[in-house]
Amino acid sequence: MFYCKSRLGSVGCPSGGPDVLRPSDNSSRLITRHLSLCVRANSSPIRLLSRRQFIIDVLHPSRPNVSKANLQEKLATLYKTDKNRVVLFGLRTQFGGGKSTGFALIYDDEVAQKKFEPKHRLIRSGIVTKVERPSRKLRHERKNRAKKVRGTKKTKAAEPAKKGK
């Protein structure tokens, strides 16, 4: 078994750490494709938020970085849950590459995820659709045009100005 280095000292990593392993010439192809995922912090469940949360270290010596989709699948299989309940964010690749660190949350169910996750991360994961609305500048222009008139003409003034006149 190989060990991943972390702030907590050496923590056993279930998939092994290729940064410590020195491959022989004939097995280098197998190890360069290898991806090591280590959970750094204790992943005890937080019952009030209906989730587990932890810091992850990803060792990828032969790749520039790892996609979130791959990491979601790997964490989902590791913790025996649906990959849609796994939320990854804050992934940073160390200078020089080979290692990335990030934060992971695994929710118990979709209801808890919708309740506690920020809206931008729900949109990113595809659970909620983004509300399309006009640009900020256009909204301010409409508001200011409507302020110049009184009564029922406000709705007409709030429409965009005609270019022909």
Kinemage of the C-alpha trace (Angstrom):
@kinemage 1
@onewidth
@group {chain A} dominant
@subgroup {mainchain}
@vectorlist {calphas} color= white
{ca met a 1} P 0.000 0.000 0.000
{ca phe a 2} L 1.243 3.478 -0.859
{ca tyr a 3} L 0.583 6.609 1.127
{ca cys a 4} L -0.581 10.054 0.162
{ca lys a 5} L 1.025 13.019 1.840
{ca ser a 6} L -1.382 15.367 3.595
{ca arg a 7} L -1.537 17.937 6.377
{ca leu a 8} L -2.680 15.223 8.756
{ca gly a 9} L 0.455 13.155 8.159
{ca ser a 10} L 0.540 10.015 6.039
{ca val a 11} L -2.948 8.772 5.370
{ca gly a 12} L -3.551 5.422 3.688
{ca cys a 13} L -4.891 5.907 0.197
{ca pro a 14} L -7.139 3.133 -1.174
{ca ser a 15} L -5.918 3.455 -4.745
{ca gly a 16} L -2.246 4.011 -4.038
{ca gly a 17} L -0.079 7.026 -4.721
{ca pro a 18} L 1.805 7.035 -8.006
{ca asp a 19} L 3.964 9.974 -6.859
{ca val a 20} L 5.707 7.631 -4.379
{ca leu a 21} L 5.844 4.638 -6.711
{ca arg a 22} L 8.893 4.238 -8.966
{ca pro a 23} L 7.727 2.124 -11.925
{ca ser a 24} L 9.918 -0.239 -13.900
{ca asp a 25} L 10.264 0.337 -17.649
{ca asn a 26} L 7.759 -2.321 -18.704
{ca ser a 27} L 4.973 -1.159 -16.321
{ca ser a 28} L 5.270 2.614 -16.869
{ca arg a 29} L 2.362 2.645 -19.312
{ca leu a 30} L 0.002 1.218 -16.692
{ca ile a 31} L 0.988 3.741 -14.029
{ca thr a 32} L 0.901 6.847 -16.251
{ca arg a 33} L -2.821 6.295 -16.831
{ca his a 34} L -3.412 5.742 -13.121
{ca leu a 35} L -5.426 8.279 -11.156
{ca ser a 36} L -5.132 8.396 -7.395
{ca leu a 37} L -7.865 9.973 -5.296
{ca cys a 38} L -7.285 10.551 -1.580
{ca val a 39} L -9.766 11.920 0.907
{ca arg a 40} L -7.786 14.111 3.276
{ca ala a 41} L -10.272 15.051 5.991
{ca asn a 42} L -12.620 12.814 7.919
{ca ser a 43} L -15.816 12.282 5.945
{ca ser a 44} L -18.195 11.782 8.844
{ca pro a 45} L -21.765 12.740 7.930
{ca ile a 46} L -23.195 16.109 8.906
{ca arg a 47} L -26.792 15.223 9.768
{ca leu a 48} L -28.157 18.795 9.934
{ca leu a 49} L -27.107 19.442 6.337
{ca ser a 50} L -27.746 15.836 5.168
{ca arg a 51} L -24.336 15.534 3.586
{ca arg a 52} L -20.720 14.476 3.902
{ca gln a 53} L -18.001 16.999 3.187
{ca phe a 54} L -14.267 16.626 2.803
{ca ile a 55} L -11.132 17.884 1.121
{ca ile a 56} L -9.803 15.698 -1.678
{ca asp a 57} L -6.301 15.326 -3.068
{ca val a 58} L -6.031 14.014 -6.613
{ca leu a 59} L -2.687 12.734 -7.856
{ca his a 60} L -2.407 12.768 -11.654
{ca pro a 61} L 1.282 12.736 -12.582
{ca ser a 62} L 0.839 12.029 -16.293
{ca arg a 63} L -2.155 14.291 -16.945
{ca pro a 64} L -2.514 18.084 -16.823
{ca asn a 65} L -5.700 17.852 -14.729
{ca val a 66} L -8.733 15.648 -14.167
{ca ser a 67} L -12.304 16.383 -15.211
{ca lys a 68} L -14.959 16.872 -12.549
{ca ala a 69} L -17.116 14.219 -14.204
{ca asn a 70} L -14.400 11.572 -13.726
{ca leu a 71} L -13.926 12.587 -10.110
{ca gln a 72} L -17.684 12.549 -9.478
{ca glu a 73} L -17.928 8.996 -10.810
{ca lys a 74} L -14.951 7.852 -8.751
{ca leu a 75} L -16.299 9.402 -5.533
{ca ala a 76} L -19.776 8.006 -6.229
{ca thr a 77} L -18.390 4.482 -6.527
{ca leu a 78} L -16.147 4.974 -3.484
{ca tyr a 79} L -19.068 6.089 -1.273
{ca lys a 80} L -21.753 3.960 -3.007
{ca thr a 81} L -24.031 6.822 -4.030
{ca asp a 82} L -25.498 8.444 -7.153
{ca lys a 83} L -23.014 10.610 -9.083
{ca asn a 84} L -25.596 13.432 -9.255
{ca arg a 85} L -25.438 13.784 -5.456
{ca val a 86} L -21.662 14.460 -5.566
{ca val a 87} L -20.699 18.147 -5.778
{ca leu a 88} L -17.099 19.140 -6.519
{ca phe a 89} L -15.760 22.674 -6.445
{ca gly a 90} L -12.641 24.684 -5.720
{ca leu a 91} L -10.310 22.336 -7.587
{ca arg a 92} L -6.851 23.858 -7.903
{ca thr a 93} L -3.906 22.275 -9.664
{ca gln a 94} L -0.601 22.770 -7.892
{ca phe a 95} L 2.146 24.648 -9.695
{ca gly a 96} L 4.021 22.174 -11.833
{ca gly a 97} L 1.012 19.872 -12.145
{ca gly a 98} L 0.572 16.345 -10.953
{ca lys a 99} L -1.597 17.142 -7.951
{ca ser a 100} L -4.933 18.893 -7.503
{ca thr a 101} L -6.767 19.771 -4.317
{ca gly a 102} L -10.449 20.561 -3.969
{ca phe a 103} L -13.586 20.301 -1.896
{ca ala a 104} L -16.314 17.663 -2.226
{ca leu a 105} L -19.843 17.342 -0.845
{ca ile a 106} L -21.994 14.231 -1.044
{ca tyr a 107} L -25.670 14.835 -0.317
{ca asp a 108} L -28.005 12.144 1.008
{ca asp a 109} L -30.858 13.056 -1.364
{ca glu a 110} L -31.899 15.593 -4.009
{ca val a 111} L -34.215 17.481 -1.633
{ca ala a 112} L -31.324 18.289 0.715
{ca gln a 113} L -29.142 19.246 -2.237
{ca lys a 114} L -31.746 21.716 -3.533
{ca lys a 115} L -32.232 23.111 -0.042
{ca phe a 116} L -28.595 23.733 0.942
{ca glu a 117} L -26.608 24.150 -2.285
{ca pro a 118} L -26.097 27.645 -3.724
{ca lys a 119} L -28.110 28.414 -6.847
{ca his a 120} L -25.093 28.738 -9.157
{ca arg a 121} L -23.870 25.237 -8.281
{ca leu a 122} L -27.360 23.782 -8.808
{ca ile a 123} L -27.441 25.379 -12.265
{ca arg a 124} L -23.943 24.063 -13.003
{ca ser a 125} L -24.921 20.519 -12.036
{ca gly a 126} L -28.131 20.680 -14.119
{ca ile a 127} L -30.639 20.269 -11.290
{ca val a 128} L -32.151 23.755 -11.767
{ca thr a 129} L -32.443 25.643 -15.063
{ca lys a 130} L -31.087 29.159 -15.352
{ca val a 131} L -33.702 31.931 -15.513
{ca glu a 132} L -33.105 33.987 -18.650
{ca arg a 133} L -33.635 37.702 -18.139
{ca pro a 134} L -32.568 40.905 -19.914
{ca ser a 135} L -29.182 42.400 -19.240
{ca arg a 136} L -28.650 44.623 -16.222
{ca lys a 137} L -28.127 47.704 -18.372
{ca leu a 138} L -31.381 47.125 -20.254
{ca arg a 139} L -33.332 46.672 -17.009
{ca his a 140} L -31.967 49.948 -15.633
{ca glu a 141} L -32.756 51.809 -18.863
{ca arg a 142} L -36.354 50.542 -18.805
{ca lys a 143} L -36.752 51.536 -15.156
{ca asn a 144} L -35.446 55.053 -15.819
{ca arg a 145} L -37.684 55.519 -18.885
{ca ala a 146} L -40.701 54.455 -16.817
{ca lys a 147} L -39.817 57.000 -14.094
{ca lys a 148} L -40.278 59.872 -16.562
{ca val a 149} L -43.995 59.232 -17.176
{ca arg a 150} L -47.079 58.844 -14.983
{ca gly a 151} L -49.984 56.418 -14.860
{ca thr a 152} L -50.704 53.777 -17.460
{ca lys a 153} L -48.074 55.146 -19.843
{ca lys a 154} L -45.382 53.562 -17.621
{ca thr a 155} L -45.820 50.164 -19.280
{ca lys a 156} L -45.420 51.678 -22.743
{ca ala a 157} L -42.377 53.679 -21.631
{ca ala a 158} L -40.797 50.540 -20.193
{ca glu a 159} L -40.752 48.917 -23.644
{ca pro a 160} L -37.594 49.463 -25.684
{ca ala a 161} L -37.468 52.616 -27.816
{ca lys a 162} L -38.255 52.278 -31.526
{ca lys a 163} L -35.283 52.864 -33.792
{ca gly a 164} L -37.276 54.125 -36.800
{ca lys a 165} L -38.361 57.438 -35.217
